[in-house]
């Protein structure tokens, strides 16, 4: 994962192209959400996502990126991120982080959502809820005049208050014509530290929060990252534009959560 050194401020026109790509990621994840259940494989989910992305005039943003073989990163249970889709059926009680990227009109969208597979343990549901709250609190700090450290502090303090580990080695990032741009956006930090946030900066903010300790291990496949203590991990990600009073969130979970709500009511 390489980051350019210079932070690129986006024009309003570029922001709207980024919004289109980011919203397409949300629509793709909603299609994936319709199919997540015990017995389904992550390779099946990957095929559905790639077809949907291409049918909407875009390319999978992850496939081939740095040699990654698939369109989705599917990280099950103790896998934190960068899990490679496989033919192992998902089981009742699993959780799976699905991270998706698209490239359309020259700009990337990048968003992630952690799904429950059937019914899950209450302590795992709490982890999902708190991780999503970490994302919301971090986004609240993405305003002009704040600093990168304010984003990380908001995420870290909420996670650690709930007894969770905050992954250090993996970070959010700038987003634009490249999938990973400056600046890096850690999920931990000190208030008032780091680069100052400027109007038009586009950030992918993505808390990666572990039920247990913060330490991680790289698997032998060269991609998958798992928790060192093998406890589960959650991951949510939004693309946002730094603005003066309130961040403009480019991606959306609305369609995903409409599907999940419908599935619960069936």
N, C-alpha and C positions, 0 to 999 in steps of 0.2 A: 504494500500500500504506500504509494508515494504522494506527497503533497507539494504543490507548487509553493514557492516561497512568498509570492506576492498575493495579497488578498485582492480579488477582483470584485469591484462594485458593479452590480447589475443595473442596467437601464430598465425602465418600466416595460419596454417591449420584451426584453429578455426575461423579466420576471413572469410575464404572461406565458411565454413558451415553457418556462420551468413549471409553472402551475399546470399547464396542460399535461406535461409528462408526469408530474407528481400525482395528479388526479387519476391518470390512467393506471398508476401503480395501485391506488386504492381500489379501483374497479377490478383489477386483476386479483388482488387479495380477496375481494368479495366472491369472485368466482371460485377461488380456492376454498374459501370458507364453506361454500355450499357442499363441498365434497369431503370435508374432513370428518371422518368417523372411524371407529375401530374397523380394521381389516383393509383400509386403503393404504397404499404405499406412497411414500414421498416422491418416488419416480412418476407415479400416476399424476400426482398434483403438479409436478414439474411440466409434464407434457401438456396438461390443460392450460397452465399459465403461459407457456411459450406460444401455443396456438392462439390464445386470446390476444396476447401482445401483438403478434404479427398480423392478426386479423384487423387490428386497429391502427395499422400503418406505422408501427414502431418496431424496434428491435429489442430483444432482451439485453439489458444493460450489463448483466453479469457474465453471460455466456462468452467464454473465451477471454474474459478480462483477467490478465495475469495467468492465463492458462486454466481458469476455473471451467469445469466441464458442463455446467448446467445453467438454467435460467433462474432458478430459485436457490437460495441458501435455506436448507431445512434442518433445524437444529433441535433435536428431540431430548427432552429431560435434562440430563447433565451437560449436554452440548450447549455451549454459550452462543456461538455464532459460526458461520462459514461451513455448516454441515452440508455434505454432498448428498443429494437425493439418492435413495437406494430402493431395493425391492423388499425391504422388511416391512410387514404390515404394522401400522400403528395399532396400539392396544388401548383398551379402556383405561383411563387414568393417566395416560401420557399427556405431556404438553409438548407443543412444537412451535418454535419460533420460525416464522416464514418471512424471510427478507427478500425483497424483490426490487429490481431496478429496470428501468426502461430508458431507451434512447430514442427521442423523437424530435424532428426538426432541429437536430444538433445539440439538444439539451437533455440532461439526465433528470430522472425522477428516482427517488430512493426512499423506501418506507418499509417498516417491519411491524408485525403484529404477532403476539404469542397466543396460540389457540389451545383450548382444552379439548382433549379427545374423550368425548363422553363425560361421565362424572369424574371429578378430580377431588383429591383431599382438600380439606378446608385450609390447611396451612399453605398448600400450593396456590389455591385461589387467592389467598391474602397476598402472596408474593406477586401474582399477576396484577392485582389491584394497586398495590403500593408502587410497583414499577411504572404503571401507567400514570399514577399520581406524580412520580418523580419527573416524568416527561412533561406533564402539565406545568409543574412548578419551575422546571428549567426553562420552558418556553416563555414563561412570564418575565424572565430576566433578559430575554433577547430584545432589548430596546436600546435605542441610541444613548450613548453615554455610559452604559454599563460596561463590564469587562467579561472576557471569557471565563475568568475565575468565578464570577457571580453565577453563571449558568451551572458550572460544576459544583459549587457550594450548595446550591439549592437542591440538586439531585442527591449529592452525597449525604447531606444532613438528614434528609427525609428517609433515605434508605437505611442509614446507620441507626437512626432513632428507632426504627422497627427491627433492628438486630440483624440486618442483611449485610452482605459483602458487596462492595462496589469494585468492579473490574477496573484495573489501572492500565493494563497494557493495550487496551483497545479503546478507541475514541470516536466521537463524531467528527464531522469534517465540513469544510466548505463544499459547495455543489454548483455546477454550471455546465460548461461545455465538457468538462472533465468530471468523472465520477467522484474523484477525491481531489479537492482543492484546499488551499490554505483558507482559514486557519484550522488547526486541530481543535476539537471541542471535547476535552475530557469530561467525564462524569463525576469528577471530584475536583476540589480546588479551594482557594481562599478568596473571600470577597475582596473586590478591589484589585485583584491581580490579573495579569495577562493582557493581551491586546484589547484595545478599546473597540467597542462595537459601533459601527457606522451605518448610516442609512443606506440600504441597498445591498448589504451583505446577505448572502444566502447560506444558511447553515442546515446541515442534516444533524439533528440532535437525537441521540439514541442511547438511552440508559440501558446498561447490561448489568443486571442485579442478581446476585446469587443468594439462594436460601441460606447457605452456610458461609464459608470463608471466601475471601476475595481472590485467592490464588487460582491460577489456571494452568493448563497443560496443553501443549500442541500435540495432536495425534499424528501417527506415522503417515497418514495420507497427505500431509503437507498443508491441509486446510482446516480441518475440524479442530475447534478449540473446546475443551471440556473443563469443568470445575475440578480442581485438584482433590477435593473431598467427595466428589461424585454426587453431591447434592444438586438439585435442579436449579436452573437459571432461567430468567425471563428477559425479554428484549422487546422494546417498542421504539419506533422511530418515526419522526415527522420531519418534513422539509419546511423551513420557515425563512421569511425575509425580516431582517431587522428593520424596525420602523420607530418613529419618535415616541409614541405613547404605548403601542401594543404591537407585538410581532404579528405579521401576516402569515398564517399557516397555509402553506400551499397544498399539502397533502391532506387526505381526509380518511377518517375511520368510519364515517357515517354509513356507507353502503355495506361495509364489513359487519357492522353491529346490527344493521337491519336484518341481514341474513342470520346472524347468531340469534337474534330475538325471535325470528320466525321459526328457526329450528327448535328453540326451546318450547315453543307453543304447539308444535306438531304432536 
